[in-house]
Amino acid sequence: MTLPPLRLRKDEDRRLRAGHLWVFSNEVDVVATPLVGFEPGDLAEVQDARGAPLGVGYVNPRSLIAVRMVSRDRDARLDVPFLRGRIRRALALRDTVFGTPHYRAVFGESDGLPGLVVDRFGAHLVVQLTTAGMERVRGEIVDALRAELSPAGILLRNDAGGRELEGLPSYVETAWGEVPEVLPLEENGVRFEAPVAGQKTGWFFDHRMNRARMAAYVRGARVLDVFSYVGGWGVQAAAAGAESVVCVDASAPALEMVSRNAALNGLEDRVSTRRGDAFDVLRQLAADGERFDAVVLDPPAFVKRKKDLKQGEEAYRRLNTMALEVLRQDGLLVSASCSYHLPRASLQDAVLRAGRRQGRSLQVVEQGHQGPDHPVHPAIPETSYLKAFFVRVG
């Protein structure tokens, strides 16, 4: 079956030919191929201004990103065999790197499946469909995941804010089998439980390698884990030999999970929690004269939009300044950001400015990135978002 054409304006094919997968609405020749002629999620053959085929993508006329490419092959279709092939290739990478089936199994554009995220918790999968094109083939996605992974349950966590931009409703639904409210996982040899109703898909697999890197620095240390969520950093610090860990979060349910996760690993005597706003808690700890050998800062995105950059940079500077107030001589600061719009250099500058403000000398001893289950598409800068600095503070 021949797909309807969607033609680009002159010279607007350059980014696609360089490897990018997005077409913006102002790049479409709407005279030759009106966007209003497509329904959200329709497949189209994307063509350059002369009508030469560039590949297949799915269309959403309601979105700024009007087309997301799925293949350079004009005969490709988003059917079960195609989806199985892409999922199988993604799993081959993860299973090569990780010893247990706990990872991000599919990472959107980087795995050739724009708009699809799949996190694997052993026998259970938590899936996010963030675009109209993927929502259109949700049945095929479930069938492909069942065929490749034979899961006991598949949960659709389709409540991310990006769906609103695609004109999609928000919902959470079990698409196959049964999915418990709490899912077990193992990371860097440490056991955890993640709430499926928690943040994102319930866990942040992207920092796995950074949390492993932290282990060498915290033996015998007193550690402060700020924005701890359910204890990914803090519990692993205790497992690595930290003398004591304080986990700080504003969410009472998250801190209850911290305690559960500590107990799972026999670390309950070394992990405590403190509920409150991170800035308020840091201010009070400094006032009380508390000092730590290591402080981990893994905040939510302070820069969600490019226009928020200046305000976000100031928030990172202020947060890092307050962290240095409670860090001992030659202590370790782990400063992270998941804000794509915050350049790596800007986070480093925020740490530097914090050090100057506190009169502290700094040494960047390591730098972190997202793990291999969050591969970066080299033509799509948006897929590279996570950064972390390991800083020795004098």
C-alpha positions as CSV (number, residue, x, y, z in Angstrom):
1,M,0.0,0.0,0.0
2,T,1.4,3.3,-1.1
3,L,1.7,6.0,1.6
4,P,0.4,9.5,1.1
5,P,3.3,12.0,0.4
6,L,4.4,14.8,2.7
7,R,6.7,17.2,0.9
8,L,9.2,19.5,2.5
9,R,10.0,23.0,1.5
10,K,13.2,23.7,-0.4
11,D,16.4,22.9,1.5
12,E,14.4,21.8,4.6
13,D,15.7,18.2,4.0
14,R,19.2,18.9,5.2
15,R,18.7,18.1,8.8
16,L,17.0,14.8,7.9
17,R,19.8,13.8,5.5
18,A,22.2,14.5,8.4
19,G,20.4,11.9,10.5
20,H,17.9,13.9,12.5
21,L,14.4,12.3,12.8
22,W,12.1,15.4,13.2
23,V,10.3,17.6,10.8
24,F,8.9,20.9,12.1
25,S,5.6,22.2,10.9
26,N,7.2,25.3,9.2
27,E,9.4,23.0,7.1
28,V,6.5,21.3,5.4
29,D,5.3,22.5,1.9
30,V,1.7,22.9,3.0
31,V,0.7,24.1,-0.5
32,A,1.8,20.8,-2.1
33,T,0.8,18.6,0.9
34,P,-1.4,20.3,3.4
35,L,-0.9,19.1,7.0
36,V,-4.6,19.3,7.5
37,G,-5.0,16.4,5.2
38,F,-3.5,14.1,7.8
39,E,-4.9,12.7,11.0
40,P,-2.6,12.5,14.1
41,G,-0.6,9.3,13.8
42,D,-0.9,8.8,10.0
43,L,2.1,7.4,8.3
44,A,3.4,9.3,5.3
45,E,6.2,9.1,2.8
46,V,8.4,12.1,3.5
47,Q,9.8,13.7,0.4
48,D,12.2,16.5,-0.4
49,A,11.1,19.6,-2.4
50,R,11.6,17.8,-5.7
51,G,9.6,14.7,-4.6
52,A,12.5,12.4,-3.9
53,P,11.7,10.0,-1.0
54,L,13.5,10.5,2.3
55,G,11.7,7.7,4.2
56,V,8.7,7.0,6.3
57,G,7.4,9.0,9.3
58,Y,4.3,9.5,11.2
59,V,2.5,12.8,11.2
60,N,0.8,15.0,13.8
61,P,-0.6,18.2,12.3
62,R,-1.4,19.5,15.8
63,S,2.2,19.4,17.0
64,L,5.2,21.7,16.4
65,I,7.1,18.5,15.5
66,A,4.9,17.6,12.6
67,V,6.7,14.4,11.6
68,R,8.9,11.9,13.3
69,M,10.8,9.6,11.0
70,V,10.7,5.9,11.7
71,S,12.7,4.5,8.7
72,R,14.7,5.5,5.6
73,D,13.0,2.6,3.9
74,R,10.0,3.8,2.0
75,D,8.4,0.4,2.4
76,A,8.6,0.3,6.2
77,R,5.4,0.2,8.3
78,L,4.8,0.4,12.0
79,D,3.6,-3.1,12.2
80,V,4.5,-5.9,14.7
81,P,7.4,-7.4,12.7
82,F,9.0,-3.9,12.3
83,L,8.5,-3.1,16.0
84,R,9.9,-6.5,17.0
85,G,13.0,-5.9,15.0
86,R,13.7,-2.5,16.6
87,I,13.0,-3.8,20.1
88,R,15.2,-6.9,19.6
89,R,18.1,-4.7,18.5
90,A,17.6,-2.4,21.6
91,L,17.5,-5.4,23.9
92,A,20.7,-6.8,22.4
93,L,22.6,-3.7,23.7
94,R,21.1,-3.9,27.1
95,D,21.7,-7.6,27.6
96,T,25.3,-7.2,26.5
97,V,26.0,-4.5,29.2
98,F,23.8,-5.4,32.1
99,G,23.7,-8.6,34.1
100,T,20.1,-8.4,35.3
101,P,16.9,-7.5,33.3
102,H,16.4,-4.1,34.9
103,Y,17.0,-1.2,32.5
104,R,15.4,1.2,30.0
105,A,14.7,-1.3,27.2
106,V,13.7,1.3,24.6
107,F,14.7,4.9,24.5
108,G,12.7,6.6,21.8
109,E,14.6,8.2,18.9
110,S,17.9,6.7,20.0
111,D,16.5,3.2,19.4
112,G,14.7,4.1,16.2
113,L,11.3,4.2,17.9
114,P,10.4,7.9,18.4
115,G,7.8,8.5,21.1
116,L,8.2,5.1,22.8
117,V,9.9,4.5,26.2
118,V,10.0,1.1,27.8
119,D,11.4,0.4,31.3
120,R,12.0,-3.2,32.2
121,F,11.6,-4.4,35.8
122,G,12.3,-8.1,35.4
123,A,9.1,-9.7,34.4
124,H,7.2,-6.4,34.2
125,L,7.3,-3.5,31.7
126,V,6.3,0.1,32.2
127,V,5.6,1.8,28.9
128,Q,5.2,5.4,27.9
129,L,3.7,6.4,24.6
130,T,4.4,10.1,24.2
131,T,3.2,10.7,20.6
132,A,0.1,10.3,18.5
133,G,2.0,8.0,16.2
134,M,2.9,5.5,18.9
135,E,-0.6,5.8,20.5
136,R,-2.0,4.8,17.1
137,V,-0.1,1.5,17.3
138,R,-0.3,0.8,21.0
139,G,-1.9,-2.6,20.3
140,E,1.0,-3.6,18.0
141,I,3.5,-2.3,20.5
142,V,2.0,-4.5,23.2
143,D,2.0,-7.5,20.9
144,A,5.6,-6.9,19.9
145,L,6.7,-6.6,23.6
146,R,4.9,-9.7,24.5
147,A,6.5,-11.6,21.6
148,E,10.1,-10.4,22.5
149,L,10.0,-10.4,26.3
150,S,7.1,-12.6,27.4
151,P,6.3,-10.2,30.3
152,A,4.0,-11.0,33.2
153,G,2.5,-7.6,32.9
154,I,2.7,-4.4,30.9
155,L,1.6,-1.0,32.4
156,L,1.0,2.0,30.2
157,R,2.1,5.1,32.2
158,N,0.6,7.5,29.6
159,D,0.4,10.5,32.0
160,A,3.5,12.5,30.9
161,G,3.0,16.2,30.2
162,G,4.3,15.9,26.7
163,R,1.2,14.1,25.6
164,E,-0.8,17.2,26.0
165,L,1.3,18.9,23.3
166,E,0.4,16.0,21.0
167,G,-3.3,16.4,21.7
168,L,-3.5,13.1,23.6
169,P,-5.3,12.3,26.8
170,S,-3.6,11.3,30.1
171,Y,-4.2,7.8,31.5
172,V,-2.6,4.9,33.3
173,E,-3.7,1.5,32.2
174,T,-2.6,-2.2,32.5
175,A,-2.4,-3.3,28.9
176,W,-1.4,-6.9,29.6
177,G,-1.4,-9.3,32.5
178,E,-1.0,-8.0,36.0
179,V,1.4,-5.3,37.4
180,P,1.8,-4.9,41.1
181,E,1.9,-1.4,42.7
182,V,5.6,-1.9,43.6
183,L,8.2,-3.5,41.3
184,P,11.4,-5.1,42.4
185,L,14.7,-4.3,40.7
186,E,18.4,-4.7,41.2
187,E,21.0,-2.0,40.4
188,N,24.7,-2.3,40.9
189,G,24.1,-5.3,43.1
190,V,21.7,-3.5,45.4
191,R,18.0,-4.4,45.7
192,F,15.2,-1.9,45.4
193,E,11.5,-1.6,45.1
194,A,10.0,1.1,42.9
195,P,6.4,2.4,43.0
196,V,4.8,2.3,39.6
197,A,2.7,5.3,40.6
198,G,5.9,7.2,41.5
199,Q,7.8,9.6,39.3
200,K,8.1,8.9,35.6
201,T,8.0,5.1,35.3
202,G,8.9,4.6,38.9
203,W,12.7,4.5,38.7
204,F,15.5,6.5,37.1
205,F,17.8,4.0,35.3
206,D,19.7,6.8,33.6
207,H,22.0,7.4,36.6
208,R,23.0,3.8,37.1
209,M,26.6,4.3,36.0
210,N,27.0,7.5,38.0
211,R,25.7,5.8,41.2
212,A,28.3,3.0,40.6
213,R,31.0,5.6,40.2
214,M,30.0,7.2,43.5
215,A,30.8,4.0,45.4
216,A,34.6,4.4,45.4
217,Y,34.3,7.8,47.2
218,V,31.9,7.1,50.1
219,R,33.4,4.3,52.1
220,G,33.3,5.3,55.8
221,A,31.7,8.6,54.9
222,R,28.7,10.5,56.2
223,V,26.5,11.1,53.1
224,L,23.7,13.5,52.4
225,D,21.4,12.5,49.5
226,V,19.3,15.6,48.5
227,F,16.2,15.0,46.3
228,S,16.6,11.3,47.3
229,Y,13.2,10.0,45.8
230,V,13.2,6.3,46.9
231,G,16.9,6.1,47.7
232,G,18.7,5.3,44.5
233,W,21.8,7.2,45.5
234,G,21.5,7.0,49.3
235,V,20.9,3.3,49.7
236,Q,23.7,2.5,47.2
237,A,26.0,4.8,49.2
238,A,25.3,2.8,52.3
239,A,25.8,-0.5,50.4
240,A,29.2,0.8,49.3
241,G,30.2,1.2,52.9
242,A,29.1,4.7,53.9
243,E,29.0,5.1,57.7
244,S,25.7,6.9,57.6
245,V,23.3,8.4,55.0
246,V,20.6,11.0,55.4
247,C,18.0,11.0,52.5
248,V,16.1,14.3,52.0
249,D,12.9,14.5,50.0
250,A,9.6,16.5,50.1
251,S,7.5,13.3,49.6
252,A,6.6,11.2,52.6
253,P,5.7,8.2,50.4
254,A,9.1,8.4,48.7
255,L,10.9,8.5,52.1
256,E,8.9,5.5,53.3
257,M,10.2,3.7,50.2
258,V,13.8,4.8,51.2
259,S,13.4,3.0,54.5
260,R,11.9,-0.1,52.8
261,N,14.8,-0.2,50.3
262,A,17.4,0.2,53.1
263,A,15.8,-2.7,55.0
264,L,15.8,-4.8,51.8
265,N,19.6,-4.7,52.0
266,G,20.0,-4.9,55.7
267,L,21.1,-1.2,55.8
268,E,18.3,0.3,57.9
269,D,20.7,1.2,60.7
270,R,22.8,3.4,58.4
271,V,20.1,5.1,56.4
272,S,17.8,7.8,57.9
273,T,15.3,10.2,56.3
274,R,14.4,13.8,56.6
275,R,11.3,15.3,55.0
276,G,11.2,18.8,53.7
277,D,12.0,21.2,50.9
278,A,15.6,20.7,49.8
279,F,16.6,24.3,50.2
280,D,14.9,24.6,53.6
281,V,16.6,21.4,54.9
282,L,20.0,22.5,53.6
283,R,19.6,25.9,55.3
284,Q,18.6,24.2,58.6
285,L,21.4,21.7,58.4
286,A,24.0,24.5,57.9
287,A,22.5,26.5,60.8
288,D,22.7,23.4,63.0
289,G,26.4,23.0,62.2
290,E,25.9,19.6,60.4
291,R,28.7,18.5,58.2
292,F,29.0,15.6,55.7
293,D,31.8,13.9,53.8
294,A,29.7,13.6,50.6
295,V,26.7,15.5,49.3
296,V,24.6,14.3,46.3
297,L,22.4,16.7,44.5
298,D,20.1,15.1,41.9
299,P,17.3,17.6,41.6
300,P,14.4,17.6,39.1
301,A,14.8,19.6,36.0
302,F,15.1,23.3,36.9
303,V,15.2,24.2,33.2
304,K,12.2,22.7,31.4
305,R,12.1,25.3,28.7
306,K,14.9,27.3,27.0
307,K,13.3,30.5,28.2
308,D,13.8,29.3,31.8
309,L,17.6,29.0,31.4
310,K,18.7,32.1,33.3
311,Q,16.4,31.4,36.3
312,G,17.4,27.7,36.3
313,E,21.1,28.5,36.3
314,E,20.6,30.7,39.4
315,A,18.7,27.8,41.1
316,Y,21.6,25.4,40.4
317,R,24.1,27.9,41.7
318,R,22.1,28.5,44.9
319,L,21.6,24.8,45.5
320,N,25.3,24.0,45.0
321,T,26.2,27.0,47.3
322,M,24.0,25.6,50.1
323,A,25.4,22.1,49.6
324,L,29.0,23.4,50.1
325,E,28.0,25.0,53.4
326,V,27.5,21.5,54.8
327,L,30.4,19.7,53.1
328,R,33.6,19.0,55.1
329,Q,37.1,19.8,53.9
330,D,38.1,17.5,51.0
331,G,34.5,16.2,50.8
332,L,32.8,15.1,47.6
333,L,30.1,17.0,45.9
334,V,28.0,15.0,43.3
335,S,26.1,17.7,41.3
336,A,23.7,16.4,38.6
337,S,21.2,17.8,36.2
338,C,18.6,16.2,33.9
339,S,17.8,19.5,32.2
340,Y,18.5,19.2,28.5
341,H,18.4,23.0,28.1
342,L,21.1,23.4,30.7
343,P,24.5,22.9,28.9
344,R,27.1,20.8,30.7
345,A,29.4,23.8,30.9
346,S,26.6,25.8,32.6
347,L,26.3,23.2,35.4
348,Q,30.1,23.2,35.9
349,D,29.9,27.0,36.0
350,A,27.2,26.9,38.7
351,V,29.4,24.6,40.8
352,L,32.4,26.9,40.2
353,R,30.5,30.0,41.2
354,A,29.2,28.3,44.3
355,G,32.8,27.4,45.2
356,R,33.9,31.0,44.8
357,R,31.1,32.3,46.8
358,Q,32.0,29.9,49.7
359,G,35.8,30.5,49.2
360,R,36.3,26.8,48.5
361,S,38.8,25.3,46.1
362,L,37.4,22.7,43.6
363,Q,38.7,19.7,41.7
364,V,36.5,18.0,39.2
365,V,37.6,14.4,39.6
366,E,35.1,12.7,37.3
367,Q,32.2,13.5,35.0
368,G,29.1,11.4,34.5
369,H,26.6,10.9,31.7
370,Q,23.5,8.8,31.1
371,G,24.0,5.1,30.9
372,P,24.1,2.9,27.8
373,D,20.4,2.0,28.1
374,H,19.8,5.7,27.3
375,P,22.0,5.9,24.2
376,V,22.6,9.2,22.5
377,H,21.6,9.7,18.9
378,P,24.5,11.6,17.5
379,A,22.3,13.7,15.1
380,I,19.8,14.5,17.8
381,P,21.2,16.7,20.6
382,E,17.9,16.4,22.5
383,T,18.8,12.8,23.4
384,S,21.8,13.9,25.4
385,Y,20.5,15.4,28.5
386,L,22.0,14.0,31.7
387,K,25.2,15.3,33.2
388,A,27.0,14.9,36.6
389,F,30.1,16.3,38.1
390,F,32.1,14.6,40.9
391,V,33.9,17.4,42.7
392,R,36.4,17.3,45.5
393,V,36.0,20.4,47.6
394,G,38.9,22.0,49.5
